[in-house]
Structure formats: structure tokens, C-alpha cells
Amino acid sequence: MGAQLGPWLSFALIGFGLILIVEGLVYAIAPEAMKKLLLRMVEVPASALRTGGLIAAVVGFALLWAVKTF
């Protein structure tokens, strides 16, 4: 499968699958805590969410690149 999709697409799909597993487990294990967290997120400014999301994306990409490279 990896050779047909290309190394980066295959790696990205693996990463996406892992994200879905983690997200699913969090909601399955602690749904009430997630509801409270989401309600609190409404109070956070959009710029802070955007900055945090961008930092998380860059760090995640760097981790994937490092694992793939080394």
C-alpha cells in the first residue's frame, strides 16, 4: 500500500488514523470532560486558538518528518 500511495501520503494517512484513534478514545473515556473543555474554548480568543493550532501542526509535521527521516 505504501509504495502505491507514495511515502508522504501513506505517512500522512497513518498520522491521520492515529489522530482519529486518540480523539475517539478521549471522547469515549471522558465525554463529560470534553464537553466542559469545549465550553471553555468558546472563551478563548480566535487568535490564540489559531496560534496554538499552527504551532501544533508545525510540531506534528516536524515529528513526522523526523520519524520518517531518521
CHARMM internal coordinates of N, CA and C (Angstrom, degrees):
IC EDIT
DIST 1 N 1 CA 1.4584
DIST 1 CA 1 C 1.5175
ANGL 1 N 1 CA 1 C 110.76
DIST 1 C 2 N 1.3192
ANGL 1 CA 1 C 2 N 118.31
DIHE 1 N 1 CA 1 C 2 N -43.27
DIST 2 N 2 CA 1.4543
ANGL 1 C 2 N 2 CA 121.43
DIHE 1 CA 1 C 2 N 2 CA -177.73
DIST 2 CA 2 C 1.5118
ANGL 2 N 2 CA 2 C 113.30
DIHE 1 C 2 N 2 CA 2 C -62.12
DIST 2 C 3 N 1.3199
ANGL 2 CA 2 C 3 N 117.29
DIHE 2 N 2 CA 2 C 3 N -38.38
DIST 3 N 3 CA 1.4622
ANGL 2 C 3 N 3 CA 120.48
DIHE 2 CA 2 C 3 N 3 CA -178.45
DIST 3 CA 3 C 1.5234
ANGL 3 N 3 CA 3 C 111.14
DIHE 2 C 3 N 3 CA 3 C -70.02
DIST 3 C 4 N 1.3299
ANGL 3 CA 3 C 4 N 117.00
DIHE 3 N 3 CA 3 C 4 N -32.22
DIST 4 N 4 CA 1.4583
ANGL 3 C 4 N 4 CA 119.89
DIHE 3 CA 3 C 4 N 4 CA -179.36
DIST 4 CA 4 C 1.5211
ANGL 4 N 4 CA 4 C 112.28
DIHE 3 C 4 N 4 CA 4 C -75.19
DIST 4 C 5 N 1.3278
ANGL 4 CA 4 C 5 N 117.36
DIHE 4 N 4 CA 4 C 5 N -36.20
DIST 5 N 5 CA 1.4608
ANGL 4 C 5 N 5 CA 121.07
DIHE 4 CA 4 C 5 N 5 CA -177.58
DIST 5 CA 5 C 1.5197
ANGL 5 N 5 CA 5 C 112.89
DIHE 4 C 5 N 5 CA 5 C -85.16
DIST 5 C 6 N 1.2850
ANGL 5 CA 5 C 6 N 117.52
DIHE 5 N 5 CA 5 C 6 N -21.66
DIST 6 N 6 CA 1.4521
ANGL 5 C 6 N 6 CA 120.90
DIHE 5 CA 5 C 6 N 6 CA -173.30
DIST 6 CA 6 C 1.5108
ANGL 6 N 6 CA 6 C 108.61
DIHE 5 C 6 N 6 CA 6 C 97.98
DIST 6 C 7 N 1.3150
ANGL 6 CA 6 C 7 N 116.51
DIHE 6 N 6 CA 6 C 7 N 148.40
DIST 7 N 7 CA 1.4699
ANGL 6 C 7 N 7 CA 119.39
DIHE 6 CA 6 C 7 N 7 CA -173.70
DIST 7 CA 7 C 1.5256
ANGL 7 N 7 CA 7 C 113.94
DIHE 6 C 7 N 7 CA 7 C -63.08
DIST 7 C 8 N 1.3254
ANGL 7 CA 7 C 8 N 118.03
DIHE 7 N 7 CA 7 C 8 N -40.44
DIST 8 N 8 CA 1.4699
ANGL 7 C 8 N 8 CA 119.21
DIHE 7 CA 7 C 8 N 8 CA -176.43
DIST 8 CA 8 C 1.5194
ANGL 8 N 8 CA 8 C 112.24
DIHE 7 C 8 N 8 CA 8 C -73.82
DIST 8 C 9 N 1.3100
ANGL 8 CA 8 C 9 N 117.35
DIHE 8 N 8 CA 8 C 9 N -38.58
DIST 9 N 9 CA 1.4619
ANGL 8 C 9 N 9 CA 119.57
DIHE 8 CA 8 C 9 N 9 CA 178.86
DIST 9 CA 9 C 1.5213
ANGL 9 N 9 CA 9 C 110.14
DIHE 8 C 9 N 9 CA 9 C -67.76
DIST 9 C 10 N 1.3145
ANGL 9 CA 9 C 10 N 117.04
DIHE 9 N 9 CA 9 C 10 N -41.99
DIST 10 N 10 CA 1.4485
ANGL 9 C 10 N 10 CA 121.02
DIHE 9 CA 9 C 10 N 10 CA 177.23
DIST 10 CA 10 C 1.5277
ANGL 10 N 10 CA 10 C 110.69
DIHE 9 C 10 N 10 CA 10 C -60.78
DIST 10 C 11 N 1.3081
ANGL 10 CA 10 C 11 N 116.64
DIHE 10 N 10 CA 10 C 11 N -44.34
DIST 11 N 11 CA 1.4599
ANGL 10 C 11 N 11 CA 122.08
DIHE 10 CA 10 C 11 N 11 CA 179.58
DIST 11 CA 11 C 1.5261
ANGL 11 N 11 CA 11 C 110.67
DIHE 10 C 11 N 11 CA 11 C -64.50
DIST 11 C 12 N 1.3295
ANGL 11 CA 11 C 12 N 116.83
DIHE 11 N 11 CA 11 C 12 N -40.92
DIST 12 N 12 CA 1.4617
ANGL 11 C 12 N 12 CA 121.04
DIHE 11 CA 11 C 12 N 12 CA 178.90
DIST 12 CA 12 C 1.5242
ANGL 12 N 12 CA 12 C 111.02
DIHE 11 C 12 N 12 CA 12 C -64.47
DIST 12 C 13 N 1.3237
ANGL 12 CA 12 C 13 N 117.34
DIHE 12 N 12 CA 12 C 13 N -39.61
DIST 13 N 13 CA 1.4597
ANGL 12 C 13 N 13 CA 120.48
DIHE 12 CA 12 C 13 N 13 CA 178.74
DIST 13 CA 13 C 1.5281
ANGL 13 N 13 CA 13 C 111.16
DIHE 12 C 13 N 13 CA 13 C -67.02
DIST 13 C 14 N 1.3110
ANGL 13 CA 13 C 14 N 117.38
DIHE 13 N 13 CA 13 C 14 N -37.13
DIST 14 N 14 CA 1.4630
ANGL 13 C 14 N 14 CA 120.69
DIHE 13 CA 13 C 14 N 14 CA 175.43
DIST 14 CA 14 C 1.5328
ANGL 14 N 14 CA 14 C 109.17
DIHE 13 C 14 N 14 CA 14 C -62.85
DIST 14 C 15 N 1.3215
ANGL 14 CA 14 C 15 N 116.66
DIHE 14 N 14 CA 14 C 15 N -45.78
DIST 15 N 15 CA 1.4653
ANGL 14 C 15 N 15 CA 120.61
DIHE 14 CA 14 C 15 N 15 CA 178.55
DIST 15 CA 15 C 1.5182
ANGL 15 N 15 CA 15 C 111.87
DIHE 14 C 15 N 15 CA 15 C -60.80
DIST 15 C 16 N 1.3174
ANGL 15 CA 15 C 16 N 116.67
DIHE 15 N 15 CA 15 C 16 N -42.44
DIST 16 N 16 CA 1.4594
ANGL 15 C 16 N 16 CA 120.56
DIHE 15 CA 15 C 16 N 16 CA 179.57
DIST 16 CA 16 C 1.5242
ANGL 16 N 16 CA 16 C 110.24
DIHE 15 C 16 N 16 CA 16 C -64.45
DIST 16 C 17 N 1.3172
ANGL 16 CA 16 C 17 N 116.39
DIHE 16 N 16 CA 16 C 17 N -40.57
DIST 17 N 17 CA 1.4576
ANGL 16 C 17 N 17 CA 120.56
DIHE 16 CA 16 C 17 N 17 CA 177.10
DIST 17 CA 17 C 1.5241
ANGL 17 N 17 CA 17 C 111.56
DIHE 16 C 17 N 17 CA 17 C -60.98
DIST 17 C 18 N 1.3278
ANGL 17 CA 17 C 18 N 116.67
DIHE 17 N 17 CA 17 C 18 N -41.38
DIST 18 N 18 CA 1.4588
ANGL 17 C 18 N 18 CA 120.55
DIHE 17 CA 17 C 18 N 18 CA 178.50
DIST 18 CA 18 C 1.5268
ANGL 18 N 18 CA 18 C 111.27
DIHE 17 C 18 N 18 CA 18 C -65.13
DIST 18 C 19 N 1.3201
ANGL 18 CA 18 C 19 N 117.03
DIHE 18 N 18 CA 18 C 19 N -38.77
DIST 19 N 19 CA 1.4675
ANGL 18 C 19 N 19 CA 120.80
DIHE 18 CA 18 C 19 N 19 CA 176.85
DIST 19 CA 19 C 1.5276
ANGL 19 N 19 CA 19 C 109.95
DIHE 18 C 19 N 19 CA 19 C -61.14
DIST 19 C 20 N 1.3140
ANGL 19 CA 19 C 20 N 116.79
DIHE 19 N 19 CA 19 C 20 N -44.81
DIST 20 N 20 CA 1.4633
ANGL 19 C 20 N 20 CA 120.21
DIHE 19 CA 19 C 20 N 20 CA 179.68
DIST 20 CA 20 C 1.5278
ANGL 20 N 20 CA 20 C 111.51
DIHE 19 C 20 N 20 CA 20 C -62.85
DIST 20 C 21 N 1.3303
ANGL 20 CA 20 C 21 N 117.18
DIHE 20 N 20 CA 20 C 21 N -38.36
DIST 21 N 21 CA 1.4649
ANGL 20 C 21 N 21 CA 120.34
DIHE 20 CA 20 C 21 N 21 CA 178.03
DIST 21 CA 21 C 1.5254
ANGL 21 N 21 CA 21 C 110.19
DIHE 20 C 21 N 21 CA 21 C -62.95
DIST 21 C 22 N 1.3334
ANGL 21 CA 21 C 22 N 116.73
DIHE 21 N 21 CA 21 C 22 N -49.07
DIST 22 N 22 CA 1.4639
ANGL 21 C 22 N 22 CA 120.46
DIHE 21 CA 21 C 22 N 22 CA -178.31
DIST 22 CA 22 C 1.5271
ANGL 22 N 22 CA 22 C 110.58
DIHE 21 C 22 N 22 CA 22 C -63.40
DIST 22 C 23 N 1.3157
ANGL 22 CA 22 C 23 N 117.30
DIHE 22 N 22 CA 22 C 23 N -47.08
DIST 23 N 23 CA 1.4733
ANGL 22 C 23 N 23 CA 120.45
DIHE 22 CA 22 C 23 N 23 CA 179.18
DIST 23 CA 23 C 1.5252
ANGL 23 N 23 CA 23 C 110.63
DIHE 22 C 23 N 23 CA 23 C -59.71
DIST 23 C 24 N 1.3106
ANGL 23 CA 23 C 24 N 116.84
DIHE 23 N 23 CA 23 C 24 N -45.57
DIST 24 N 24 CA 1.4551
ANGL 23 C 24 N 24 CA 120.52
DIHE 23 CA 23 C 24 N 24 CA -179.22
DIST 24 CA 24 C 1.5166
ANGL 24 N 24 CA 24 C 112.02
DIHE 23 C 24 N 24 CA 24 C -61.67
DIST 24 C 25 N 1.3302
ANGL 24 CA 24 C 25 N 116.66
DIHE 24 N 24 CA 24 C 25 N -42.03
DIST 25 N 25 CA 1.4634
ANGL 24 C 25 N 25 CA 120.02
DIHE 24 CA 24 C 25 N 25 CA 179.53
DIST 25 CA 25 C 1.5251
ANGL 25 N 25 CA 25 C 111.84
DIHE 24 C 25 N 25 CA 25 C -65.24
DIST 25 C 26 N 1.3262
ANGL 25 CA 25 C 26 N 116.67
DIHE 25 N 25 CA 25 C 26 N -40.19
DIST 26 N 26 CA 1.4657
ANGL 25 C 26 N 26 CA 119.78
DIHE 25 CA 25 C 26 N 26 CA 179.63
DIST 26 CA 26 C 1.5241
ANGL 26 N 26 CA 26 C 110.40
DIHE 25 C 26 N 26 CA 26 C -61.42
DIST 26 C 27 N 1.3165
ANGL 26 CA 26 C 27 N 116.95
DIHE 26 N 26 CA 26 C 27 N -45.97
DIST 27 N 27 CA 1.4663
ANGL 26 C 27 N 27 CA 119.80
DIHE 26 CA 26 C 27 N 27 CA 179.78
DIST 27 CA 27 C 1.5318
ANGL 27 N 27 CA 27 C 111.58
DIHE 26 C 27 N 27 CA 27 C -69.47
DIST 27 C 28 N 1.3290
ANGL 27 CA 27 C 28 N 117.96
DIHE 27 N 27 CA 27 C 28 N -32.54
DIST 28 N 28 CA 1.4635
ANGL 27 C 28 N 28 CA 120.92
DIHE 27 CA 27 C 28 N 28 CA 179.53
DIST 28 CA 28 C 1.5231
ANGL 28 N 28 CA 28 C 111.65
DIHE 27 C 28 N 28 CA 28 C -73.14
DIST 28 C 29 N 1.3306
ANGL 28 CA 28 C 29 N 117.14
DIHE 28 N 28 CA 28 C 29 N -37.43
DIST 29 N 29 CA 1.4599
ANGL 28 C 29 N 29 CA 121.03
DIHE 28 CA 28 C 29 N 29 CA -175.53
DIST 29 CA 29 C 1.5279
ANGL 29 N 29 CA 29 C 111.85
DIHE 28 C 29 N 29 CA 29 C -83.12
DIST 29 C 30 N 1.3318
ANGL 29 CA 29 C 30 N 117.20
DIHE 29 N 29 CA 29 C 30 N -40.82
DIST 30 N 30 CA 1.4679
ANGL 29 C 30 N 30 CA 120.04
DIHE 29 CA 29 C 30 N 30 CA -174.46
DIST 30 CA 30 C 1.5257
ANGL 30 N 30 CA 30 C 111.82
DIHE 29 C 30 N 30 CA 30 C -136.63
DIST 30 C 31 N 1.3224
ANGL 30 CA 30 C 31 N 118.13
DIHE 30 N 30 CA 30 C 31 N 67.25
DIST 31 N 31 CA 1.4703
ANGL 30 C 31 N 31 CA 119.36
DIHE 30 CA 30 C 31 N 31 CA -177.58
DIST 31 CA 31 C 1.5302
ANGL 31 N 31 CA 31 C 113.53
DIHE 30 C 31 N 31 CA 31 C -65.23
DIST 31 C 32 N 1.3187
ANGL 31 CA 31 C 32 N 117.82
DIHE 31 N 31 CA 31 C 32 N -36.93
DIST 32 N 32 CA 1.4678
ANGL 31 C 32 N 32 CA 120.00
DIHE 31 CA 31 C 32 N 32 CA -179.40
DIST 32 CA 32 C 1.5302
ANGL 32 N 32 CA 32 C 111.16
DIHE 31 C 32 N 32 CA 32 C -67.64
DIST 32 C 33 N 1.3257
ANGL 32 CA 32 C 33 N 116.41
DIHE 32 N 32 CA 32 C 33 N -39.00
DIST 33 N 33 CA 1.4646
ANGL 32 C 33 N 33 CA 119.75
DIHE 32 CA 32 C 33 N 33 CA 177.37
DIST 33 CA 33 C 1.5249
ANGL 33 N 33 CA 33 C 110.67
DIHE 32 C 33 N 33 CA 33 C -63.95
DIST 33 C 34 N 1.3254
ANGL 33 CA 33 C 34 N 116.92
DIHE 33 N 33 CA 33 C 34 N -37.91
DIST 34 N 34 CA 1.4655
ANGL 33 C 34 N 34 CA 119.77
DIHE 33 CA 33 C 34 N 34 CA 178.36
DIST 34 CA 34 C 1.5237
ANGL 34 N 34 CA 34 C 111.11
DIHE 33 C 34 N 34 CA 34 C -67.10
DIST 34 C 35 N 1.3208
ANGL 34 CA 34 C 35 N 117.97
DIHE 34 N 34 CA 34 C 35 N -37.66
DIST 35 N 35 CA 1.4659
ANGL 34 C 35 N 35 CA 120.74
DIHE 34 CA 34 C 35 N 35 CA 176.85
DIST 35 CA 35 C 1.5263
ANGL 35 N 35 CA 35 C 110.38
DIHE 34 C 35 N 35 CA 35 C -60.84
DIST 35 C 36 N 1.3398
ANGL 35 CA 35 C 36 N 115.89
DIHE 35 N 35 CA 35 C 36 N -45.15
DIST 36 N 36 CA 1.4632
ANGL 35 C 36 N 36 CA 119.83
DIHE 35 CA 35 C 36 N 36 CA 179.65
DIST 36 CA 36 C 1.5268
ANGL 36 N 36 CA 36 C 110.80
DIHE 35 C 36 N 36 CA 36 C -63.72
DIST 36 C 37 N 1.3275
ANGL 36 CA 36 C 37 N 116.41
DIHE 36 N 36 CA 36 C 37 N -41.69
DIST 37 N 37 CA 1.4624
ANGL 36 C 37 N 37 CA 120.49
DIHE 36 CA 36 C 37 N 37 CA 179.30
DIST 37 CA 37 C 1.5270
ANGL 37 N 37 CA 37 C 111.02
DIHE 36 C 37 N 37 CA 37 C -62.60
DIST 37 C 38 N 1.3156
ANGL 37 CA 37 C 38 N 116.38
DIHE 37 N 37 CA 37 C 38 N -43.86
DIST 38 N 38 CA 1.4647
ANGL 37 C 38 N 38 CA 119.73
DIHE 37 CA 37 C 38 N 38 CA -179.68
DIST 38 CA 38 C 1.5236
ANGL 38 N 38 CA 38 C 111.73
DIHE 37 C 38 N 38 CA 38 C -65.50
DIST 38 C 39 N 1.3238
ANGL 38 CA 38 C 39 N 116.87
DIHE 38 N 38 CA 38 C 39 N -36.50
DIST 39 N 39 CA 1.4668
ANGL 38 C 39 N 39 CA 119.33
DIHE 38 CA 38 C 39 N 39 CA 176.60
DIST 39 CA 39 C 1.5315
ANGL 39 N 39 CA 39 C 111.21
DIHE 38 C 39 N 39 CA 39 C -65.54
DIST 39 C 40 N 1.3255
ANGL 39 CA 39 C 40 N 116.61
DIHE 39 N 39 CA 39 C 40 N -36.90
DIST 40 N 40 CA 1.4672
ANGL 39 C 40 N 40 CA 120.12
DIHE 39 CA 39 C 40 N 40 CA 178.31
DIST 40 CA 40 C 1.5243
ANGL 40 N 40 CA 40 C 111.43
DIHE 39 C 40 N 40 CA 40 C -70.43
DIST 40 C 41 N 1.3345
ANGL 40 CA 40 C 41 N 117.68
DIHE 40 N 40 CA 40 C 41 N -28.42
DIST 41 N 41 CA 1.4729
ANGL 40 C 41 N 41 CA 120.85
DIHE 40 CA 40 C 41 N 41 CA -179.11
DIST 41 CA 41 C 1.5220
ANGL 41 N 41 CA 41 C 111.82
DIHE 40 C 41 N 41 CA 41 C -64.73
DIST 41 C 42 N 1.3253
ANGL 41 CA 41 C 42 N 117.44
DIHE 41 N 41 CA 41 C 42 N -25.47
DIST 42 N 42 CA 1.4585
ANGL 41 C 42 N 42 CA 121.33
DIHE 41 CA 41 C 42 N 42 CA 179.36
DIST 42 CA 42 C 1.5287
ANGL 42 N 42 CA 42 C 110.49
DIHE 41 C 42 N 42 CA 42 C -60.18
DIST 42 C 43 N 1.3347
ANGL 42 CA 42 C 43 N 116.07
DIHE 42 N 42 CA 42 C 43 N -30.58
DIST 43 N 43 CA 1.4625
ANGL 42 C 43 N 43 CA 121.14
DIHE 42 CA 42 C 43 N 43 CA -178.25
DIST 43 CA 43 C 1.5269
ANGL 43 N 43 CA 43 C 113.28
DIHE 42 C 43 N 43 CA 43 C -80.39
DIST 43 C 44 N 1.3121
ANGL 43 CA 43 C 44 N 117.37
DIHE 43 N 43 CA 43 C 44 N -14.80
DIST 44 N 44 CA 1.4721
ANGL 43 C 44 N 44 CA 121.13
DIHE 43 CA 43 C 44 N 44 CA -178.23
DIST 44 CA 44 C 1.5227
ANGL 44 N 44 CA 44 C 108.71
DIHE 43 C 44 N 44 CA 44 C -80.65
DIST 44 C 45 N 1.3281
ANGL 44 CA 44 C 45 N 117.66
DIHE 44 N 44 CA 44 C 45 N 133.40
DIST 45 N 45 CA 1.4680
ANGL 44 C 45 N 45 CA 119.98
DIHE 44 CA 44 C 45 N 45 CA 179.29
DIST 45 CA 45 C 1.5403
ANGL 45 N 45 CA 45 C 111.67
DIHE 44 C 45 N 45 CA 45 C -61.26
DIST 45 C 46 N 1.3195
ANGL 45 CA 45 C 46 N 115.21
DIHE 45 N 45 CA 45 C 46 N 146.86
DIST 46 N 46 CA 1.4637
ANGL 45 C 46 N 46 CA 120.53
DIHE 45 CA 45 C 46 N 46 CA -179.13
DIST 46 CA 46 C 1.5248
ANGL 46 N 46 CA 46 C 111.52
DIHE 45 C 46 N 46 CA 46 C -58.53
DIST 46 C 47 N 1.3311
ANGL 46 CA 46 C 47 N 116.99
DIHE 46 N 46 CA 46 C 47 N -35.46
DIST 47 N 47 CA 1.4654
ANGL 46 C 47 N 47 CA 119.55
DIHE 46 CA 46 C 47 N 47 CA -179.03
DIST 47 CA 47 C 1.5337
ANGL 47 N 47 CA 47 C 111.11
DIHE 46 C 47 N 47 CA 47 C -64.71
DIST 47 C 48 N 1.3286
ANGL 47 CA 47 C 48 N 117.32
DIHE 47 N 47 CA 47 C 48 N -36.52
DIST 48 N 48 CA 1.4666
ANGL 47 C 48 N 48 CA 120.56
DIHE 47 CA 47 C 48 N 48 CA 178.22
DIST 48 CA 48 C 1.5260
ANGL 48 N 48 CA 48 C 110.68
DIHE 47 C 48 N 48 CA 48 C -68.75
DIST 48 C 49 N 1.3312
ANGL 48 CA 48 C 49 N 116.97
DIHE 48 N 48 CA 48 C 49 N -40.42
DIST 49 N 49 CA 1.4645
ANGL 48 C 49 N 49 CA 120.39
DIHE 48 CA 48 C 49 N 49 CA 176.93
DIST 49 CA 49 C 1.5261
ANGL 49 N 49 CA 49 C 110.98
DIHE 48 C 49 N 49 CA 49 C -64.14
DIST 49 C 50 N 1.3358
ANGL 49 CA 49 C 50 N 115.47
DIHE 49 N 49 CA 49 C 50 N -41.84
DIST 50 N 50 CA 1.4583
ANGL 49 C 50 N 50 CA 120.18
DIHE 49 CA 49 C 50 N 50 CA 179.70
DIST 50 CA 50 C 1.5288
ANGL 50 N 50 CA 50 C 111.04
DIHE 49 C 50 N 50 CA 50 C -63.43
DIST 50 C 51 N 1.3236
ANGL 50 CA 50 C 51 N 116.37
DIHE 50 N 50 CA 50 C 51 N -44.91
DIST 51 N 51 CA 1.4609
ANGL 50 C 51 N 51 CA 120.90
DIHE 50 CA 50 C 51 N 51 CA 179.94
DIST 51 CA 51 C 1.5290
ANGL 51 N 51 CA 51 C 110.67
DIHE 50 C 51 N 51 CA 51 C -64.04
DIST 51 C 52 N 1.3316
ANGL 51 CA 51 C 52 N 116.93
DIHE 51 N 51 CA 51 C 52 N -45.56
DIST 52 N 52 CA 1.4615
ANGL 51 C 52 N 52 CA 120.74
DIHE 51 CA 51 C 52 N 52 CA 178.23
DIST 52 CA 52 C 1.5143
ANGL 52 N 52 CA 52 C 112.21
DIHE 51 C 52 N 52 CA 52 C -61.91
DIST 52 C 53 N 1.3141
ANGL 52 CA 52 C 53 N 116.67
DIHE 52 N 52 CA 52 C 53 N -41.19
DIST 53 N 53 CA 1.4626
ANGL 52 C 53 N 53 CA 121.02
DIHE 52 CA 52 C 53 N 53 CA 178.24
DIST 53 CA 53 C 1.5113
ANGL 53 N 53 CA 53 C 112.41
DIHE 52 C 53 N 53 CA 53 C -64.91
DIST 53 C 54 N 1.3274
ANGL 53 CA 53 C 54 N 116.21
DIHE 53 N 53 CA 53 C 54 N -41.53
DIST 54 N 54 CA 1.4685
ANGL 53 C 54 N 54 CA 120.03
DIHE 53 CA 53 C 54 N 54 CA 178.68
DIST 54 CA 54 C 1.5298
ANGL 54 N 54 CA 54 C 111.00
DIHE 53 C 54 N 54 CA 54 C -65.23
DIST 54 C 55 N 1.3219
ANGL 54 CA 54 C 55 N 116.33
DIHE 54 N 54 CA 54 C 55 N -42.80
DIST 55 N 55 CA 1.4693
ANGL 54 C 55 N 55 CA 120.01
DIHE 54 CA 54 C 55 N 55 CA 178.44
DIST 55 CA 55 C 1.5282
ANGL 55 N 55 CA 55 C 110.06
DIHE 54 C 55 N 55 CA 55 C -62.90
DIST 55 C 56 N 1.3245
ANGL 55 CA 55 C 56 N 117.31
DIHE 55 N 55 CA 55 C 56 N -43.87
DIST 56 N 56 CA 1.4620
ANGL 55 C 56 N 56 CA 120.73
DIHE 55 CA 55 C 56 N 56 CA 179.05
DIST 56 CA 56 C 1.5243
ANGL 56 N 56 CA 56 C 111.17
DIHE 55 C 56 N 56 CA 56 C -62.18
DIST 56 C 57 N 1.3270
ANGL 56 CA 56 C 57 N 116.91
DIHE 56 N 56 CA 56 C 57 N -40.71
DIST 57 N 57 CA 1.4626
ANGL 56 C 57 N 57 CA 120.40
DIHE 56 CA 56 C 57 N 57 CA 179.63
DIST 57 CA 57 C 1.5250
ANGL 57 N 57 CA 57 C 111.57
DIHE 56 C 57 N 57 CA 57 C -65.29
DIST 57 C 58 N 1.3143
ANGL 57 CA 57 C 58 N 116.91
DIHE 57 N 57 CA 57 C 58 N -42.94
DIST 58 N 58 CA 1.4643
ANGL 57 C 58 N 58 CA 120.67
DIHE 57 CA 57 C 58 N 58 CA -179.90
DIST 58 CA 58 C 1.5324
ANGL 58 N 58 CA 58 C 110.56
DIHE 57 C 58 N 58 CA 58 C -66.06
DIST 58 C 59 N 1.3294
ANGL 58 CA 58 C 59 N 116.72
DIHE 58 N 58 CA 58 C 59 N -44.36
DIST 59 N 59 CA 1.4658
ANGL 58 C 59 N 59 CA 120.24
DIHE 58 CA 58 C 59 N 59 CA 178.72
DIST 59 CA 59 C 1.5304
ANGL 59 N 59 CA 59 C 110.12
DIHE 58 C 59 N 59 CA 59 C -63.81
DIST 59 C 60 N 1.3122
ANGL 59 CA 59 C 60 N 117.53
DIHE 59 N 59 CA 59 C 60 N -42.76
DIST 60 N 60 CA 1.4632
ANGL 59 C 60 N 60 CA 121.15
DIHE 59 CA 59 C 60 N 60 CA 177.92
DIST 60 CA 60 C 1.5110
ANGL 60 N 60 CA 60 C 112.03
DIHE 59 C 60 N 60 CA 60 C -61.56
DIST 60 C 61 N 1.3227
ANGL 60 CA 60 C 61 N 116.99
DIHE 60 N 60 CA 60 C 61 N -44.28
DIST 61 N 61 CA 1.4583
ANGL 60 C 61 N 61 CA 120.41
DIHE 60 CA 60 C 61 N 61 CA 177.64
DIST 61 CA 61 C 1.5212
ANGL 61 N 61 CA 61 C 110.80
DIHE 60 C 61 N 61 CA 61 C -63.10
DIST 61 C 62 N 1.3277
ANGL 61 CA 61 C 62 N 116.96
DIHE 61 N 61 CA 61 C 62 N -41.59
DIST 62 N 62 CA 1.4647
ANGL 61 C 62 N 62 CA 120.58
DIHE 61 CA 61 C 62 N 62 CA 179.10
DIST 62 CA 62 C 1.5240
ANGL 62 N 62 CA 62 C 110.89
DIHE 61 C 62 N 62 CA 62 C -62.96
DIST 62 C 63 N 1.3310
ANGL 62 CA 62 C 63 N 117.33
DIHE 62 N 62 CA 62 C 63 N -40.16
DIST 63 N 63 CA 1.4544
ANGL 62 C 63 N 63 CA 120.40
DIHE 62 CA 62 C 63 N 63 CA 177.72
DIST 63 CA 63 C 1.5252
ANGL 63 N 63 CA 63 C 111.27
DIHE 62 C 63 N 63 CA 63 C -63.89
DIST 63 C 64 N 1.3304
ANGL 63 CA 63 C 64 N 116.44
DIHE 63 N 63 CA 63 C 64 N -45.94
DIST 64 N 64 CA 1.4620
ANGL 63 C 64 N 64 CA 119.31
DIHE 63 CA 63 C 64 N 64 CA 177.54
DIST 64 CA 64 C 1.5242
ANGL 64 N 64 CA 64 C 111.72
DIHE 63 C 64 N 64 CA 64 C -60.86
DIST 64 C 65 N 1.3077
ANGL 64 CA 64 C 65 N 116.54
DIHE 64 N 64 CA 64 C 65 N -43.18
DIST 65 N 65 CA 1.4664
ANGL 64 C 65 N 65 CA 120.58
DIHE 64 CA 64 C 65 N 65 CA 179.26
DIST 65 CA 65 C 1.5317
ANGL 65 N 65 CA 65 C 110.59
DIHE 64 C 65 N 65 CA 65 C -62.77
DIST 65 C 66 N 1.3351
ANGL 65 CA 65 C 66 N 116.33
DIHE 65 N 65 CA 65 C 66 N -43.29
DIST 66 N 66 CA 1.4718
ANGL 65 C 66 N 66 CA 120.33
DIHE 65 CA 65 C 66 N 66 CA -178.68
DIST 66 CA 66 C 1.5245
ANGL 66 N 66 CA 66 C 110.97
DIHE 65 C 66 N 66 CA 66 C -64.72
DIST 66 C 67 N 1.3254
ANGL 66 CA 66 C 67 N 116.78
DIHE 66 N 66 CA 66 C 67 N -42.03
DIST 67 N 67 CA 1.4640
ANGL 66 C 67 N 67 CA 120.02
DIHE 66 CA 66 C 67 N 67 CA 179.27
DIST 67 CA 67 C 1.5268
ANGL 67 N 67 CA 67 C 110.22
DIHE 66 C 67 N 67 CA 67 C -66.03
DIST 67 C 68 N 1.3062
ANGL 67 CA 67 C 68 N 116.68
DIHE 67 N 67 CA 67 C 68 N -41.32
DIST 68 N 68 CA 1.4686
ANGL 67 C 68 N 68 CA 120.69
DIHE 67 CA 67 C 68 N 68 CA -178.98
DIST 68 CA 68 C 1.5295
ANGL 68 N 68 CA 68 C 110.74
DIHE 67 C 68 N 68 CA 68 C -68.88
DIST 68 C 69 N 1.3213
ANGL 68 CA 68 C 69 N 117.92
DIHE 68 N 68 CA 68 C 69 N -35.36
DIST 69 N 69 CA 1.4566
ANGL 68 C 69 N 69 CA 122.18
DIHE 68 CA 68 C 69 N 69 CA -174.82
DIST 69 CA 69 C 1.5216
ANGL 69 N 69 CA 69 C 112.36
DIHE 68 C 69 N 69 CA 69 C -81.54
DIST 69 C 70 N 1.3145
ANGL 69 CA 69 C 70 N 117.06
DIHE 69 N 69 CA 69 C 70 N -40.95
DIST 70 N 70 CA 1.4721
ANGL 69 C 70 N 70 CA 120.15
DIHE 69 CA 69 C 70 N 70 CA -173.22
DIST 70 CA 70 C 1.4703
ANGL 70 N 70 CA 70 C 111.14
DIHE 69 C 70 N 70 CA 70 C -103.53
END
COOR INIT
IC SEED 1 N 1 CA 1 C
IC BUILD
